[in-house]
Amino acid sequence: MYLEALTKIPGVSGDEGMVRDFILEQIKDDVDEIIQDSIGNLLCLKKGIGENKKKVLVAAHMDEVGLIISKIGDDGFLKFKSVGSIDPRVMISKKVFIGKENIPGVIGAKAIHLQKKSERDSVPKESDLYIDIGAQDKESAEALVEIGDYAVFDGAFVEFGNGFVKAKALDDRVGCDILISLAKSKTAYPFDLYLAFTVQEEVGTRGARLLANRICPDIAIVLEGTTCSDVAGCEEREYSTKAGGGAALSIIDRGTYYNKELVQALYETAKRHEIPVQYKKTATGGNDAAAIHVSAGGVKVAAVSVPARYIHSPSSVIHMSDYQAVLDLVQTFLQEGITL
């Protein structure tokens, strides 16, 4: 398992190079072909046996949500824009690392003692926040940081409680780690298996769109981290998924109506092999399936996800039994052969 190492690597959308290099080093001797395209996707092929082989794509995205520096003020404070969807409420007082030199900083806001009542009663806006790197003025800040530098949250990997893990970027380094396991498997398949580590999912599934049109798969499975809402303040009827409830199968979301036949086949495989499985009960969000299923003339697609509490924050949380369930389900489904 490479999950801890993967979550530590910075890889904001558009800047996935270090993640890609790490993955490539792990799997370069385990696949038959490797392609890195012009946008940064990493596509690996495990050739199938027999003739008239179908093409099966399993994909996970390398990028994480983060920030990009948009202005350096005369006071030395840095203004920024979100890359991907991040709630400003989770940003305040969080530590970040900026640029290739990992310059440390803290996301700041006006102290509560200085706020007007209207400010205390409202949700902070991203435009009200800034990053403090301890610079005295613009000149000293510019010696460390440039406009356009990316920033990632300082979200350490921590095991806690009964089987839980906390880290940044679990969405979707969990999927990348599972893809690495598939790449290292010695199983021979009756189909060509394409393993795709995609870029820029968090800003519009851009990498997946190009990749799917390139290989024209017959079937695609997207591995993801998805919302988990079994937390205080949510009634059970509002739950999207439950931590510890198993691999989460999506039915519909804002980007995709998943292929019923493929989703049902995955569910039946899980039940037959006693692999914990659940359906995602909300229709919010989206993933690379949105681009893949309408590419290359249309592709049958399913999403198999690891439920993640506090997703798109510095401290996402998953239960490792759900990670194992997704790995077991996808491995078993592929090993049994796909007849759809």
Secondary structure as the mmCIF struct_conf table of DSSP 4:
data_model
#
loop_
_struct_conf.conf_type_id
_struct_conf.id
_struct_conf.beg_label_comp_id
_struct_conf.beg_label_asym_id
_struct_conf.beg_label_seq_id
_struct_conf.end_label_comp_id
_struct_conf.end_label_asym_id
_struct_conf.end_label_seq_id
HELX_RH_AL_P HELX_RH_AL_P1 LEU A 3 LYS A 8
BEND BEND1 ILE A 9 ILE A 9
STRN STRN1 VAL A 12 VAL A 12
TURN_TY1_P TURN_TY1_P1 SER A 13 GLY A 14
HELX_RH_AL_P HELX_RH_AL_P2 GLY A 17 ILE A 27
TURN_TY1_P TURN_TY1_P2 LYS A 28 ASP A 30
BEND BEND2 VAL A 31 ASP A 32
STRN STRN2 GLU A 33 GLN A 36
TURN_TY1_P TURN_TY1_P3 SER A 38 ILE A 39
STRN STRN3 LEU A 42 LYS A 46
HELX_LH_PP_P HELX_LH_PP_P1 LYS A 47 GLY A 48
BEND BEND3 ILE A 49 ASN A 52
STRN STRN4 LYS A 55 HIS A 61
STRN STRN5 GLU A 64 GLU A 64
STRN STRN6 GLY A 66 ILE A 72
TURN_TY1_P TURN_TY1_P4 ASP A 74 ASP A 75
BEND BEND4 GLY A 76 GLY A 76
STRN STRN7 LEU A 78 VAL A 83
BEND BEND5 GLY A 84 GLY A 84
HELX_RH_3T_P HELX_RH_3T_P1 PRO A 88 VAL A 90
TURN_TY1_P TURN_TY1_P5 MET A 91 SER A 93
STRN STRN8 LYS A 95 ILE A 98
TURN_TY1_P TURN_TY1_P6 GLY A 99 ASN A 102
STRN STRN9 ILE A 103 GLY A 108
HELX_RH_3T_P HELX_RH_3T_P2 ILE A 112 LEU A 114
HELX_RH_AL_P HELX_RH_AL_P3 LYS A 117 ARG A 120
TURN_TY1_P TURN_TY1_P7 ASP A 121 ASP A 121
BEND BEND6 SER A 122 SER A 122
HELX_LH_PP_P HELX_LH_PP_P2 VAL A 123 LYS A 125
HELX_RH_3T_P HELX_RH_3T_P3 GLU A 126 ASP A 128
STRN STRN10 TYR A 130 ASP A 132
BEND BEND7 GLY A 134 GLY A 134
BEND BEND8 GLN A 136 ASP A 137
HELX_RH_AL_P HELX_RH_AL_P4 LYS A 138 GLU A 142
TURN_TY1_P TURN_TY1_P8 ALA A 143 LEU A 144
TURN_TY1_P TURN_TY1_P9 ILE A 147 GLY A 148
STRN STRN11 TYR A 150 PHE A 153
STRN STRN12 VAL A 158 PHE A 160
TURN_TY1_P TURN_TY1_P10 GLY A 161 GLY A 163
STRN STRN13 PHE A 164 ALA A 167
BEND BEND9 LYS A 168 LYS A 168
HELX_RH_AL_P HELX_RH_AL_P5 LEU A 170 LYS A 184
BEND BEND10 PRO A 190 PHE A 191
STRN STRN14 ASP A 192 THR A 198
BEND BEND11 VAL A 199 VAL A 199
TURN_TY1_P TURN_TY1_P11 GLU A 202 GLY A 204
BEND BEND12 THR A 205 THR A 205
HELX_RH_AL_P HELX_RH_AL_P6 ARG A 206 ILE A 215
BEND BEND13 ASP A 218 ASP A 218
STRN STRN15 ILE A 219 THR A 227
BEND BEND14 VAL A 231 VAL A 231
TURN_TY1_P TURN_TY1_P12 ALA A 232 GLY A 233
HELX_RH_3T_P HELX_RH_3T_P4 GLU A 236 GLU A 238
BEND BEND15 SER A 240 SER A 240
TURN_TY1_P TURN_TY1_P13 ALA A 243 GLY A 244
BEND BEND16 GLY A 245 GLY A 245
STRN STRN16 ALA A 247 LEU A 249
HELX_LH_PP_P HELX_LH_PP_P3 SER A 250 SER A 250
BEND BEND17 ILE A 251 ILE A 251
STRN STRN17 ILE A 252 ILE A 252
BEND BEND18 ARG A 254 GLY A 255
STRN STRN18 TYR A 257 TYR A 257
HELX_RH_AL_P HELX_RH_AL_P7 LYS A 260 ARG A 272
TURN_TY1_P TURN_TY1_P14 HIS A 273 GLU A 274
STRN STRN19 VAL A 277 TYR A 279
TURN_TY1_P TURN_TY1_P15 ASP A 288 ASP A 288
HELX_RH_AL_P HELX_RH_AL_P8 ALA A 289 ILE A 292
TURN_TY1_P TURN_TY1_P16 HIS A 293 VAL A 294
BEND BEND19 SER A 295 SER A 295
TURN_TY1_P TURN_TY1_P17 ALA A 296 GLY A 297
STRN STRN20 LYS A 300 ALA A 308
STRN STRN21 ARG A 309 ARG A 309
TURN_TY1_P TURN_TY1_P18 TYR A 310 TYR A 310
BEND BEND20 HIS A 312 SER A 313
TURN_TY1_P TURN_TY1_P19 PRO A 314 SER A 315
STRN STRN22 SER A 316 HIS A 319
HELX_RH_AL_P HELX_RH_AL_P9 MET A 320 GLN A 335
TURN_TY1_P TURN_TY1_P20 GLU A 336 GLU A 336
#
